[in-house]
Amino acid sequence: MWGLVISLIMAIVIGFIGNALADNMMPGGIIGAAIAGFAGSWIGNSLFGNFGPKIADFAIIPAVLGTAIFVLVLGLIAKFIRRAA
């Protein structure tokens, strides 16, 4: 049970850090940050591997980099959709 809570907290923290690195382009507040943290962790682990310090099975450095990439791409897609509408 505590593992799930710690993973959720780490996803939120990583999501907020990645959002700050990507110029605050992520909508959704705390829920958006959690989603971005989980997705960014997966992307970062796939692209950069599994290195650096780990907390709750999150490799912190690749997770933050992957979250920044995810938020940046998502923000660009949202900006493009808003312009097209």
C-alpha positions as CSV (number, residue, x, y, z in Angstrom):
1,M,0.0,0.0,0.0
2,W,2.8,2.4,0.9
3,G,4.6,1.7,-2.3
4,L,1.6,2.9,-4.3
5,V,1.4,6.1,-2.3
6,I,5.1,6.8,-2.6
7,S,5.0,6.1,-6.4
8,L,2.1,8.5,-6.7
9,I,3.9,11.2,-4.8
10,M,7.1,10.7,-6.8
11,A,5.1,10.9,-10.1
12,I,3.5,14.2,-8.9
13,V,6.9,15.7,-7.9
14,I,8.5,14.6,-11.1
15,G,5.6,15.9,-13.1
16,F,5.9,19.3,-11.5
17,I,9.7,19.5,-12.1
18,G,9.3,18.4,-15.7
19,N,6.5,20.9,-16.2
20,A,8.7,23.7,-14.8
21,L,11.5,22.7,-17.2
22,A,9.1,22.7,-20.2
23,D,7.9,26.3,-19.5
24,N,4.7,25.3,-17.6
25,M,2.8,23.9,-20.7
26,M,1.0,21.1,-18.9
27,P,-2.7,21.6,-18.1
28,G,-4.5,19.7,-15.4
29,G,-2.9,20.7,-12.1
30,I,-1.9,17.9,-9.8
31,I,-3.7,15.2,-11.8
32,G,-2.0,16.4,-15.0
33,A,1.4,16.4,-13.1
34,A,0.8,12.8,-11.9
35,I,-0.1,11.6,-15.4
36,A,2.9,13.5,-16.9
37,G,5.2,12.0,-14.2
38,F,4.1,8.4,-14.9
39,A,4.2,8.9,-18.7
40,G,7.5,10.8,-18.6
41,S,9.1,8.2,-16.4
42,W,8.3,5.5,-18.9
43,I,9.5,7.7,-21.8
44,G,12.7,8.7,-20.0
45,N,13.4,5.1,-19.0
46,S,12.9,4.0,-22.6
47,L,15.1,6.8,-24.2
48,F,17.8,7.2,-21.6
49,G,18.0,4.0,-19.7
50,N,17.9,3.4,-16.0
51,F,20.6,5.4,-14.3
52,G,21.0,7.9,-11.4
53,P,19.4,7.8,-8.0
54,K,16.2,5.8,-7.6
55,I,13.2,6.4,-5.4
56,A,10.2,4.1,-5.5
57,D,11.5,2.4,-8.7
58,F,11.7,5.9,-10.4
59,A,15.2,6.6,-11.9
60,I,15.0,10.3,-11.1
61,I,17.1,11.9,-13.9
62,P,15.6,10.0,-16.8
63,A,12.1,10.4,-15.4
64,V,12.5,14.2,-15.2
65,L,14.0,14.4,-18.7
66,G,11.3,12.2,-20.1
67,T,8.6,14.2,-18.3
68,A,10.0,17.5,-19.7
69,I,9.9,16.0,-23.2
70,F,6.4,14.7,-22.8
71,V,5.1,18.0,-21.5
72,L,6.8,19.9,-24.2
73,V,5.4,17.7,-27.0
74,L,1.9,17.8,-25.4
75,G,2.0,21.6,-25.0
76,L,3.0,22.0,-28.7
77,I,0.2,19.7,-29.8
78,A,-2.3,21.6,-27.7
79,K,-1.0,24.9,-29.1
80,F,-1.3,23.6,-32.6
81,I,-4.9,22.4,-32.0
82,R,-5.9,25.8,-30.5
83,R,-4.6,27.6,-33.6
84,A,-6.4,25.3,-36.0
85,A,-9.7,25.7,-34.2
